[in-house]
Amino acid sequence: MNFLIIFGAKYLYLVIVIAALWYVSTQPKEQRFRIILAACFALPLTYVVAKLMSSFYYDPRPFVVGNFTPLLPHAPDNGFPSDHTLLSAAVAAVVFFFHRKLGIALFAVAFLVGMARVVAGIHHFIDILGSIIIAFLVTAFFMKYLLAPLYRYFAPFFLKDVTVDK
């Protein structure tokens, strides 16, 4: 059982990344460009917002509060938000805005990543929930307000055969 928890907490996020890369690789050139553009901006933006949020909310890790040894060695720093869950949910969120069903499935796997980290003793549930909410809201904001102008700017450089409306 510990093997599954450790695998989920440490490596399961890679399944999300691989699934997202597979999905992107199967898309037509213009759609692939939109997804990559969204990922290149939304993922770092999500990380920056999460780091800002972590400076306003400190959540000591469960093994620090409970004085026990977690399944995975970890520094006794701020647990909010969970970086593994944040990355997983951010990738899931980008995919979600292009393919709802796959995005929901990837969110489910991101949740499993987070739960494995909770069971491993290195995060509280609030760290996981916060990561998922931050990733979704930042990506939704990006998709609604920033993707179209960035696409209009970058598309002529990367998609020579596509006309972009101004």
Residue pairs with C-beta under 8 A, 6 or more apart in sequence:
2 71
4 116
5 71
5 116
5 119
5 120
6 71
6 72
6 116
6 120
7 116
8 112
8 113
8 115
8 116
8 117
9 71
9 72
9 84
9 113
9 116
9 117
9 119
9 120
9 122
10 72
10 84
12 88
12 109
12 112
12 113
12 116
13 84
13 87
13 88
13 110
13 113
15 109
16 88
16 91
16 92
16 106
16 109
16 110
16 113
17 87
17 91
19 95
19 102
19 105
19 106
19 109
20 39
20 91
20 92
20 94
20 95
20 106
23 35
23 95
23 98
23 99
23 102
24 32
24 35
24 36
25 32
27 35
27 98
29 159
30 159
30 162
31 98
33 151
33 155
33 158
33 159
34 98
34 147
34 151
35 94
35 95
35 98
37 147
37 150
37 151
37 154
38 94
38 97
38 98
38 139
38 142
38 143
38 147
39 91
39 94
41 142
41 146
41 147
41 150
42 90
42 93
42 94
42 138
42 139
42 142
42 143
43 87
43 90
43 91
43 94
45 138
45 142
46 86
46 90
46 93
46 134
46 135
46 138
46 139
47 86
47 90
49 134
49 138
50 81
50 83
50 86
50 131
50 134
50 135
53 80
53 81
53 130
53 134
54 78
54 80
54 81
57 80
57 130
58 78
58 80
59 78
59 79
59 80
59 124
59 126
59 127
60 76
60 78
60 79
61 70
61 74
61 76
61 77
61 79
61 121
61 122
61 123
61 124
62 68
62 70
62 79
62 118
62 121
62 122
62 123
62 124
63 69
63 70
63 74
63 76
63 121
63 122
64 76
66 121
68 121
69 121
70 120
70 121
70 122
71 119
71 120
71 121
71 122
72 120
72 121
72 122
74 122
79 122
79 123
79 124
79 127
80 124
80 126
80 127
80 130
81 127
81 128
81 130
81 131
81 134
82 114
82 117
82 123
82 127
82 128
82 130
82 131
83 131
84 113
84 114
84 117
85 110
85 111
85 113
85 114
85 117
85 123
85 127
85 128
85 131
85 132
86 131
86 134
86 135
88 106
88 109
88 110
88 113
88 114
89 107
89 110
89 131
89 132
89 134
89 135
89 136
90 135
90 138
90 139
91 106
91 110
92 103
92 106
92 107
92 109
92 110
92 135
93 103
93 107
93 135
93 136
93 138
93 139
93 140
94 139
95 102
95 103
95 106
96 102
96 103
96 104
96 106
96 107
96 136
96 139
97 103
97 139
97 140
97 143
107 132
110 132
110 135
111 128
111 132
114 123
114 127
114 128
114 129
114 131
114 132
115 128
117 123
117 127
117 128
118 124
118 125
118 127
118 128
151 164
152 164
152 165
152 166
155 162
155 164
156 162
156 164
